Structures are given as C-alpha cells and as structure tokens.
Amino acid sequence: MTIFQLQVLAEVVNSGSFTKAGEKLGLSQSGVSHTISSLESELDITLLSRNRNGITVTDSGERILKHVRNILEHNEKLNQERGLIKGIEVGKVKVGAFSSVSSQILPKILKDFKKKHPGIEIELYEGGYDDIKNWITSGIVDIGFVTLPCPDYDTEFILKDDLYIILSEEHPLSNHQIMTLNQIEQEPFIMPKAGCEILVKKSFKRDNLKPNITFEISNNNTILAMVEQGIGISIVPKLTLPNTLNNVVLVKPEPPIFRDIGLAVSSLKSVPLAVKKFIESTKKIKITL
C-alpha cells in the first residue's frame, strides 16, 4: 500500500469520478481503475461501488477513508517539515469557497499569497455553505470560507459583508437612501437562496414581518435581471453584486443587515503550517467592498 494509492482513492471520492480524478492526477481512467483495484486487492476490502449512477463509497470504504485522510494529512505535514529543514517552503492548501468569495475577493487573496509563498500550492473547491462545512468535516478541504458564527469549527473573522435592498430605478421607492423592512413587506419579493435566505428571513421575523415572496432564486444574476425588469425587489449581500449595475439601485435597510465571513478549520492547533500561513496572509489583506 502506497501514499500514491491513497491519494488516488481520496481524489476519486472527492471528484466522484474516475475520469475527473485521472484528469486531476494526470492518469488515464484505466490507470485510476487499476490503482483502486490494486488497493482493494491489498486490503481485501471493496472500497467503492461502481454502477450506472456513478461511484459510491461502501460502508467499509467510509471506515477506511477516515484513516486514509489522516495518513494523507500527516504525509503533507511531513513534506512541509522536510521542506523547512531544507530551507524550502512547500505544501498544498485545499480551500473551500462559495461563489461570491471565489469571484470577488479570492483572486486578490491568492495573488498576495502566491507572491509571499510561491512554493505552496492552492487547490480551490467551490460550493454552497453546507458543502463547505461538510468538506471541512470530511477532510476534503483543509480550510473553508464560511458565514459566522460557525460553532462546530475553529474560525477567524475576515470581513463584514453588508446586505442591501435592491430594486429597479423605476420603482416608486428607488429614491430612498434608507428603508425599513416594514416599507417593503407588501412588495413582490424575490427571496435569494443558497444560504442567504436564512439571514433575510431572520431579519423579517425579527420585526414580526412576513415578506411577500413571489420567487425563490439561487442564481444571483437571475435575481438582478428580474429586479432590473421590475418583477420584484430583493435583499442580497454586497459581495454578490457586480461593480456596475444596470437599472438597479441599492438601498440600505434599517436596521442594517450583514453577514460576517470568516475562515474555518477543524482545529487550528492541528492544521499544517501551510494552512496557518494562508490564514495569516488572508487576515493581513485589506479587503474593501
């Protein structure tokens, strides 16, 4: 049993596909299949179930996978320690991020980090709030951007992202600079999904209000397009908005609504040094929205 076999197994599980795992590792699909079969033969355990719907991890595979991820984590720490002894900074940080972070602030973070730590590789996984938490728990990613509070993990605050009421320029309320939720309770409302709805609904409930929800939409571009056409109004984080808006105005809600964004890991005490460097570097960057 080799580290390479364990890396192949972990990548197949992460990607859910022999083909995608092969593309990531530079192997053919048959090469990935042969490596997994060899590992299963050595362990005398069926790790993966292959069927028409794709690949699923067997119950035995799930039990083995926990140890595989621990071995790979310690192997990464060993490689980083070896690099430090030889005076070479090496390592890999697997980062989970939701779309607004990966498109708006992560490029700046990565540019700064790669300049300071060129020997450390960054691997990005993009998903929703729950995806990222599951990836941290299962070890698929080392660290993830999350909304705070996030009590099940060790976290570091990164920035505050204000939410704005967005409405068409032709809307009768578009000349307001500040509005209460009471003023928009009866307006056709487009509820954002993918996690933001929790914060928006909580804000309405806090004021004993119930929004007039006409649509529930996950895609931010779709929400903007519908608001632009006067189909409804919405409340979205500033981070999800493009720099230029067409026929859409932003109004601050009163009281303010915001989400705190931070970095989360399973344990700050046990993460590899490269992950700690990523946290330190990110906290030092001035991010303006």
Salt bridges, closest charged atoms under 4 A:
GLU11 OE2 - LYS24 NZ 3.78
GLU40 OE1 - ARG50 NH2 3.43
GLU73 OE2 - LYS77 NZ 3.49
GLU89 OE1 - HIS117 ND1 2.97
GLU89 OE2 - LYS277 NZ 3.54
ASP112 OD2 - LYS116 NZ 3.12
GLU123 OE2 - LYS24 NZ 3.01
GLU123 OE1 - LYS92 NZ 3.29
GLU156 OE1 - LYS283 NZ 3.12
ASP161 OD2 - ARG259 NE 2.88
GLU187 OE1 - HIS171 NE2 2.91
ASP207 OD1 - ARG206 NE 3.54
GLU216 OE1 - LYS193 NZ 3.53
